[in-house]
Amino acid sequence: MNKNVLDTDLTGKVAVVTGAGGVLCSAFSKSLARAGAKVALLDLNAEAAQKYADEIVAEGGVAKAYKCNVLDKAMCYEVADQVEKDLGPCDLLLNGAGGNNARAQTDKEYYEAGDIDADTKSFFDLDADGVSFVFSLNFLGTLIPTQAFARQMLGREGCNIINISSMNAYTPLTKIPAYSGAKAAISNFTQWLAVHFSKVGIRVNAIAPGFFSTKQNAALLWNPDGTPTARTGKIIAATPMGRFGEPEELDGALLFLVNNKAASFITGVVIPIDGGFSAYSGV
């Protein structure tokens, strides 16, 4: 495996990544493996998780894929037990599973007179089940795996939990109220967990990515012909560095936070990695 950017040594550690079949979390999994960790890649899409596990093994790392529904507590506990049997007790949990749903977003950024009766999905047309699903996927999809794997961390020094928040948590983006609210909950939950586990040697922190082009947000960022949407234009204009982030640009923050020498007194923080988006007032 290639040397990691911070010389963080995770040799002998077991890292569990949920949502590992996605663009960002597969990159997280590879970064942890390159640091020496044995990585359990969890995803509802077993084929996607297996694909990235195979790529890690091909690079000389240790990885195993597991099908897991992060909203199914019994399944999460079963997978946690299997990971412990296969690789050992979890030292590092990265809660990356999450996402949005079209039923929980509006068609337009601003409500305009008459939209309530128009052929457009306005605030008044948001689907309650869709909103509930988004909150469950992001919040419960972090809480339940933490219940399953943090059990294995108790009484063992140097364990870490990393949650994935979002820039939405700082300032909500238009059109996606449920996702923005759910990610704000993740930032708050990160602080809560950090306090709750502070006496038993578990540090809890979060990363808040700015704008990265992934399969999940492709429809919002790119037209069917591959040209950027108006929303993409706004994002780039509001990002001082003038571009989307690359998945590997999240590695430094991740490897820093899980480094028990470099970050031993850091818990309960959320680090934005956004190309300056959160610092820019627009003027």
C-alpha positions in Angstrom: 0.0 0.0 0.0 1.1 3.6 -0.6 2.4 5.7 2.3 -0.3 7.9 3.7 0.0 11.7 3.8 0.5 12.1 7.6 2.5 9.0 8.4 -0.5 8.0 10.6 0.2 4.4 11.6 -2.9 2.2 12.0 -1.1 -1.1 11.8 -3.0 -3.7 13.7 -6.1 -1.5 14.0 -9.5 -2.5 12.8 -11.4 0.3 10.9 -15.1 0.0 10.1 -16.6 2.2 7.4 -20.3 2.5 6.7 -21.5 3.7 3.3 -18.2 2.3 1.9 -19.7 1.6 -1.5 -19.9 5.3 -2.2 -17.3 7.6 -3.8 -16.1 9.4 -0.6 -16.3 6.5 1.8 -14.5 4.1 -0.6 -11.7 6.7 -0.7 -11.8 6.9 3.1 -11.5 3.1 3.3 -8.5 3.0 1.0 -6.8 5.8 3.0 -7.3 3.9 6.2 -6.0 0.7 4.6 -2.9 2.5 3.3 -2.2 3.6 6.9 -2.1 -0.1 7.9 -5.7 -0.7 9.2 -7.7 -3.8 8.5 -10.8 -2.3 7.0 -14.4 -3.6 7.1 -16.4 -2.0 4.3 -20.1 -1.9 5.1 -22.8 -1.0 2.6 -26.3 -1.9 1.7 -24.9 -2.5 -1.8 -22.8 -5.6 -1.2 -21.3 -5.6 -4.7 -20.1 -2.0 -4.4 -18.5 -2.7 -1.0 -16.8 -5.9 -2.4 -15.5 -4.0 -5.4 -13.6 -1.6 -3.2 -12.5 -4.3 -0.8 -11.0 -6.1 -3.7 -9.2 -3.0 -4.8 -7.7 -2.6 -1.3 -6.5 -6.2 -1.3 -5.0 -5.8 -4.8 -3.0 -2.9 -3.4 -1.7 -5.1 -0.6 -4.1 -4.1 2.1 -6.4 -6.1 4.3 -10.1 -5.6 3.7 -13.4 -7.4 3.9 -16.9 -6.4 2.6 -20.1 -6.8 4.5 -23.7 -6.2 3.4 -25.3 -4.0 6.1 -28.4 -1.9 6.4 -27.5 0.9 8.9 -31.2 1.3 9.8 -31.5 -2.3 10.9 -30.2 -2.6 14.5 -30.3 -6.4 14.6 -28.3 -6.6 11.3 -25.8 -4.0 12.5 -25.2 -6.0 15.7 -24.8 -9.2 13.6 -22.3 -7.6 11.3 -20.4 -6.1 14.2 -20.0 -9.6 15.7 -18.9 -11.0 12.4 -16.3 -8.2 11.9 -14.9 -8.9 15.3 -14.6 -12.6 14.5 -13.0 -11.9 11.1 -10.7 -9.0 11.8 -10.8 -8.2 15.6 -12.6 -5.6 17.7 -13.3 -2.3 16.1 -10.8 0.5 16.9 -12.1 3.1 14.5 -15.7 3.6 13.2 -16.3 6.0 10.3 -20.0 6.7 10.0 -20.3 7.6 6.3 -23.7 6.2 5.4 -26.2 8.9 4.6 -27.8 10.7 1.7 -30.8 12.7 0.4 -34.1 11.7 -1.3 -35.9 13.5 -4.0 -39.2 13.3 -2.0 -37.6 15.6 0.6 -36.5 18.4 -1.7 -38.3 21.3 -3.4 -38.1 22.0 -7.1 -37.3 25.7 -6.6 -35.0 27.6 -4.4 -37.5 30.3 -3.5 -41.3 30.1 -2.9 -43.2 32.4 -5.3 -46.8 33.4 -5.2 -49.0 30.7 -6.7 -46.5 27.8 -6.3 -48.9 26.1 -3.9 -51.2 25.4 -6.8 -48.6 25.2 -9.6 -47.2 22.1 -11.2 -44.0 22.3 -9.1 -43.0 20.6 -5.9 -43.1 23.4 -3.3 -42.5 23.4 0.4 -46.1 22.4 0.9 -45.7 19.3 -1.3 -42.7 17.8 0.7 -43.5 14.2 1.4 -43.5 13.4 5.2 -42.3 9.9 4.6 -39.5 11.2 2.4 -38.4 13.6 5.1 -38.5 11.0 7.7 -36.4 8.6 5.6 -33.7 11.3 5.1 -33.6 12.0 8.8 -33.5 8.3 9.6 -30.8 7.5 7.1 -28.5 10.2 8.3 -29.1 10.3 12.0 -30.3 6.8 12.9 -27.9 5.5 10.3 -25.1 7.0 12.5 -26.6 6.3 15.9 -27.3 2.5 15.3 -23.9 1.5 13.9 -22.3 3.5 16.8 -24.3 1.4 19.2 -23.2 -1.8 17.5 -19.5 -1.0 17.2 -18.7 1.3 20.2 -19.4 -1.7 22.4 -16.2 -3.2 21.1 -14.3 0.0 22.0 -15.2 0.1 25.7 -12.3 -0.3 28.0 -9.7 0.0 25.2 -7.6 3.1 24.8 -7.1 4.9 21.5 -10.4 4.3 19.9 -12.0 6.8 17.5 -15.4 7.5 16.0 -15.5 9.8 12.9 -18.9 11.1 11.7 -19.5 12.7 8.3 -21.4 15.9 8.6 -21.7 18.5 5.8 -21.5 22.2 5.0 -25.3 22.0 5.1 -24.9 21.7 8.9 -23.5 25.3 9.1 -25.9 27.0 6.6 -28.8 25.1 5.0 -28.7 24.8 1.3 -31.8 25.7 -0.7 -34.1 22.9 -2.0 -32.9 20.2 0.6 -34.3 21.1 4.0 -34.4 17.6 5.4 -30.8 16.7 4.4 -29.5 20.0 5.8 -31.4 19.5 9.0 -30.2 15.9 9.3 -26.6 16.9 8.9 -26.9 19.6 11.5 -28.1 16.9 13.8 -25.0 14.9 13.0 -22.7 17.8 14.0 -24.7 18.1 17.3 -24.6 14.4 17.9 -20.9 14.4 17.4 -20.5 16.8 20.2 -22.9 14.8 22.4 -21.0 11.5 21.8 -17.7 13.2 22.4 -18.9 14.2 25.9 -20.7 10.9 26.5 -17.6 8.8 25.8 -15.0 11.1 27.1 -14.4 9.0 30.3 -13.8 5.7 28.5 -11.1 6.7 26.0 -13.1 7.1 22.9 -12.6 10.3 20.9 -15.4 11.4 18.6 -15.0 14.0 15.8 -16.5 14.8 12.4 -15.6 15.9 9.0 -17.8 18.3 7.1 -17.1 18.1 3.4 -17.9 21.0 1.1 -18.8 20.3 -2.4 -17.6 17.1 -4.1 -19.2 15.7 -7.2 -20.5 12.2 -6.5 -23.2 9.9 -7.8 -25.5 11.1 -5.0 -25.6 14.7 -6.1 -24.9 14.3 -9.8 -28.5 15.2 -10.8 -28.3 18.5 -8.9 -24.8 19.4 -10.3 -24.9 18.2 -14.0 -27.3 18.3 -16.8 -28.0 15.1 -18.8 -25.6 16.3 -21.5 -22.8 16.7 -19.0 -22.9 20.5 -18.8 -23.0 22.2 -15.4 -26.3 23.2 -13.9 -27.0 26.7 -12.7 -26.6 25.3 -9.1 -23.1 24.2 -10.0 -22.3 27.7 -11.2 -23.5 29.1 -7.9 -21.4 26.6 -5.9 -18.2 27.4 -7.8 -18.8 31.1 -7.5 -19.3 30.8 -3.8 -16.2 28.6 -3.3 -13.1 30.9 -3.2 -10.8 28.1 -4.5 -13.1 27.9 -7.6 -13.7 24.2 -7.9 -15.1 21.0 -6.5 -13.1 19.1 -4.0 -11.4 15.8 -4.8 -12.1 12.8 -2.5 -8.4 12.4 -1.6 -8.4 15.9 -0.3 -10.4 14.6 2.7 -7.6 12.2 3.7 -5.5 14.7 5.6 -8.2 15.6 8.1 -9.3 12.0 8.5 -5.7 10.7 9.2 -5.1 13.7 11.5 -8.2 13.1 13.6 -7.5 9.3 14.0 -3.9 9.9 14.9 -3.8 9.3 18.6 -0.5 11.2 19.0 -1.3 14.2 16.8 -4.9 14.6 17.9 -4.9 13.0 21.4 -6.6 16.1 23.0 -9.1 16.7 20.2 -12.7 15.5 20.6 -16.1 17.0 19.7 -14.9 19.0 16.7 -16.3 19.3 13.2 -13.7 20.2 10.6 -15.0 21.9 7.4 -13.1 20.9 4.2 -14.7 23.2 1.7 -12.3 25.3 -0.3 -13.2 28.4 1.7 -17.0 28.1 1.1 -17.9 28.7 4.8 -15.5 31.7 5.0 -16.9 33.5 2.0 -19.7 36.1 2.5 -20.4 36.5 -1.2 -19.0 40.0 -1.2 
